[in-house]
Amino acid sequence: MIDSLLRNFDNEDLKIFNEEFSEFLPDSIFDSHVHLWKKNFIANDISEDRQKQNPFLDPEVIDGFTLEDFYNFSVKFFPGKKYMGLFFGLPLKEIDLDAVNSYISGVCKETNSHGLFIPEPSLKKIPDNFFKDKFVGFKPYPDLADFETPEDFSKLDIGVSIFDFISKEVLEFSNEYGLILLIHIPRKGRLNDKRNIEELSTIGKKYKNIKVILAHAGRSYCYEDIRNSIHYIKDIKNLYVDTAMINNFSVNKTLVNILGPEKILFGTDSKISLFKGKNVEINNKHFFVTKEPKLWSLSSTDMNLDFTFCIYEIIRAIKLASDELNLNREQIDHIFYSNLAQMIEDISVKVK
């Protein structure tokens, strides 16, 4: 299902890995943000407007990303490294959540891995076999919040509260066992939205045992997204960030400098990160630029530029920040492996 993307991997990409990343990266890498699903889990038709709003709804992306695809890409992109993932499905309205959660459980049992459960916003009862199914937390998503009509997604930028898509039961259960809660924050202002900051602070104070991870570092793709807001979230003791699709050196430098490498998790947002291109900042806004034209990117058929993959741009941005801040081997290992590994070990001990 990713054959076309893998065929884009050429000698120049391998050269980038060998010259820039091979010695920098630890021998074991733990990707904290990996979506897995099959095409037949998509239950509803997808409009062109929706494809523009979410890259994962692009026809080439929605085709699926399976465990086999994950193995095939990791071997090719990270030769000589042990590459692991924290797995979860696509948290979208168009997908069959029961099917994708069941698939993730099967994958984790097969590989002795761990996954995150995608809950309905109104989830009241936690599945009986939650831990036996190898789940270590939840991946709620604002896209699943109730709308008046299926196409009324404007509320994501205006009125959706974090508590509209994370139930009290999920929060209490996560707090009881110290689980992971990977949050993709809503609202156009992202971390510059006062309501988001207040709600994250409330979760941090009321549910102190939850390991709160902000997906995409709170959607901080641009420096302006994090410049001021970092000072409001830095004191939330149980808050972490992942680096999924962050290609911005200044953002990573700020995260490492203020939060510390112990609070940062390497994440990629695969399958999106396997396109050639980059997530760029223009006038304090982020835009995808891809080698091949997409509804969700700025690219055109007239662009004859030499791109590498977004996943390599994620690592580049981390490496630049690490070099600038003189991180040592242990601190780099924290970001790429041990922070997430320790989280999961702590959870495993508690639920035995």
N, C-alpha and C positions, 0 to 999 in steps of 0.2 A: 504493500500500500504506500510505501515511500520510495519505491524504486526510482521514480523520476527525480526526487530530491537527492538520493544517494548518487545518482549518475552525475550530478553537478559537482561532486567532490573530485577535485583534480590535483595535480602535482603541486600547484601553487598553494592550495589549502593545506596539503600535507607539509609543505615547507613552513607555513605559518605555525602549524602545531609543533614541528620539530625545533624551530628556531626561537619561538616565543613562549611556548607553553609546556613543552616536555619536561624541562627541569623545574619550572615554576610550580606546576601542579603536583600535589601529593600522589603517591601510588594508588591510594583509594580515594574515590570521589563519590560523594553522596548528593545527588540532585534532589532538592526538596520540593520540586514543582514539576511533576510529570503527569500529564493527562493521558490516559489509555481508554480506548473505546473501539467499538466496531460500527461499521456503517449502518448495520441493520438495527442499531439501538435508536436511530433517529426516527422519531414517531410522527413528526409533522412536517409539512412542506415549509420551505424556507424562502422568504421573499427576498428580492434584490435589495430592498432597504435594510433588511436585517443583515445581509451579507456585508453591506457597507459599514454597519455599526460594529460588527464583531468579526475579526479575522478568522476565528475558528469556524465560522459558517461559510467560508469560502469553499466552493465545490471541491477544490483540490485538497483542502484540509479536512473537511467533514467526512471524507472518504474513509477515515479511520486511522488509528495509530495503536497497534497491538503490541503485546509483549514481544513478539518476534521482531516487529519493527524497531522497538526500543533496543533490543540486543544488536540488531544489524547496524543501526546508526552508531551505537556507542563503541562497537569494535572498530568501525571505520574512522570515526572522528577522534577517538582517544586510544590509539594503539599503545599497548603495553601497560594500560591503566585498568584497574578494577573499577567499573562504573556501575553504581547502584542508583535506585530511585525510590522516592516516596510517591506512591501511586494513588491516583484518584481519577474519576471519570470527567466528562464534560458537564459542568453545572449549568445547563441551559434549558429553557422552556421546551425546546424541540426534542429533547432526549428522554428516553424511558429510564427514569432514575432507578427503578427496581432492577432492570436489566444491567445497567452499568455498574451499580453497586455490587451486584452478584458477580459480575465479571472481575471486578477488582479483587474481591475476596478470593475467587478462584486462582487468580494470578499470584496473590500473596501466599496462599497456601502451597501452591506449586513450587514457588521459588524461595520460600521462607523469608518473604519480604513483609512490608507493612504498608497499609493504605489508610486513606481518609474517606469517611462516609459522607456522601452528599445528602443532607437532610432537606425534606420539605420545610418551608418556613414555619408551618404550623405543627411540626412534629411534636407529639406529646409523649409517645412511648418509644423508648430506645429499644432497638431490636434485641431479642433475648440472647442471641449468639454473637453479640458485638465483638467481644474480644476473641472468641474462638474463630471468628471470621477474619482475624488479623488486622482489625482496625485499631488505630491509636489516636483517633481524633476525628474532626469534622472539617469539611470544606463547604460551608454555606456560601451562598452567592446572591447578590442583589437581583440578578436577572430572574430569579425564581419567585420574587415577591409578587403578591397579587396585584394585577392591573385590571382596570375596567374592561379593556379590550386587549387582545393578544399583541396588537401593534403599538400600544400606548407605553412605549419605553422611555418617554420623556421624563417620567417620574424619577428615573434613576439619577438624573441630573438636578432634580428639583426637591422632591419631597421624601424620598425613601430614607428611613432610619435604619441603622444597623440592626435594631431590635425588630424591624419588620421582617427580616429574613433569618434571624437566629432566635429560636424559641427559648423561653425560660428553662424548659426541661433540658435542652441541649447544654445550656450554660451550667446548670446545676450538676448534671452528670459529668461534664468535662471538668468541673472544679473538684468534684469528689475524687476523681482518679488522676487529676493532673494531666489531662489530655491536651493534644494539640488542637488549636482552633485557627485555621488558616483563613483570614478574612480579606476579601477583596472589597475595599471600602466604596460606598456609593457616593453620589453627588458630584457635581461638576467641579467644585473647589478642591476636591480630594483632601489632603491634609491641611489645606488652607481654609477649609470649611470648619467654622467654630463648632458646629453640631457634631461633626465627626470626632473632633478632638475630645469634646465633652463625653461622648458615648464610649470612646476607647478608654478614657480615664475612669469612667464608671465601671467598666468591665474589669479594669486593672485593680481597682480598689475593692470591689465586691466579690470578685472571683479570682483571688490571688494565686490559686494553684494552677489555673489554666495557662498553658504555654501559648500565648497569643502571637501569631505570626502575621505580619502585614504582607500580603501578596504584593509583589512589585514595589516593595518598600512604601506601601500606601499609594501606589500609582504615581510614584515620584520619578517620572521619566525625565523631568527637567530640573535644573538647579533651583528655579523659583518655587517649585513644588515643595521643596524641603528646607530652603534657606532659613525661614523663620519657624516653621512648624516643628522642626527637629528639636527645638528647645522646649516645646510643650509635651513631646512624647518621651523625652529622654529619661524622665523620672518614673515612668511606668515600669516597675521592676520586672514584670513578667512579660514584657513585650520584646519581640524579635522582628526582624525584617528579612525578606528574601530578595534576591537580585534578579528575579525573572524579567527578562526583556529590558533591563536597564543597561543601556549602552553608553551612559554618560559618566565620564570620569569625575566630574565635579560632584555629582550626586554620590557616587561611591566614596569619594574622599571625605565628604561631609558625614556620611553614615559611619564610616570606620572611625573617624576622628572624634565624633560626639558620642556615638553609642558604644564603640569598641568592637573589635573583631569577634568577641564572644557573643554578640547579639546579631550577627549577620550569617545568613544561610545562603549558600550558593543554590540558585534555582534557575531554570531555563524557560519554562512554559512550552516545552516540546508539545506539539509538533511545530508551532509557529516559529520557533527559534531555528528550525532547520531550513528556512528559506534564506537565499542569499540576499543580503541587504543590511539595513541598519535602521534603528529607531533614533531619529535625529531631533535636535532641538532647534526650533526657528522662532525667534521672537517670543520666548517663554512658553511655547507650545510644542508638543511632540507630534512627529509625523513619521509614519513608516515609509521608507524608500526601499523598493525591492527591484531586483534585477529584471524580473518578469512583471508586466503590468497586472495590477490587482485592483479590485474595486475599493479596497481599504488602504491603498498606498498612493504615493505621488508619482510612481513610475510611469513611463510611457515607452512605446516601441522605439522611440528615437534615442533613448538613453543607451549608450554603448560604454558602460562603465565596468570596471573590474571590481566585483564584489567578492567578499567571502561571506561566511554564514553568520547570521545573527548570534548564534550560540558562541562563536569565537569572539564576536564583538562584546558580548557580556563578559567573557573572561578577560579580554583586553582592558576593559574599563576597570575591572577589579585589580588587575596587575598594575596598571598605571597608578591607581590609588595606593596600592601596597608599596610600590617603589617610592612614591612621594613621601609616604609616612614611615618608611624603613621598617615594615613589618618583618618579623623573624619567621623562621620555618614553622614554629608552633602556632603562631597567630594565623598564618596562611592556612594551616591544616584545620584550625578551628572553623574557618569560613567554608572550606570545601568538603569537610568530612565530620570532624569530631563534635561540632555543636549539635548537629542533627542526630548523630549516632548516640550521643549522651542523652538527649531528650528521649529517644525511643527506649534506651536501656532503663532509664528512670521509670518510664511508664510500664515496661514489661515487669520490672520488679514489683511495682505496686499492685498490679492486677493479678499476680500469681496467687 
